[in-house]
């Protein structure tokens, strides 16, 4: 089996992209979230429509980071990105 000379570069770049994505997920926890829902129902009995029901909903949620746990997660994820970036720069070209 022939070894590909760029495999360490690919692995290091993949680790960097993963670390960046995990940092973005951690940072997203600091912001509010919004959700919405909608439904529609129609009642039928004996071939005739008996009624219609429409519902809509909107939810908002924001968890305050009182003790700094989420900020610490973002900081730790940033360190993971820095480490992955250092490994990318160490890969021989």
VENHUMO-V949289 format. One record per helix or strand of 2 or more residues. SS is the DSSP state (2 for helix, 1 for strand). FROM is the first residue (numbers start at 1). LEN is the number of residues. Records with the same first field share a line. If there is no record, write none. Layout:
SS: FROM-LEN / FROM-LEN
//
This chain:
2: 7-22 / 69-22
1: 33-13 / 48-14
//
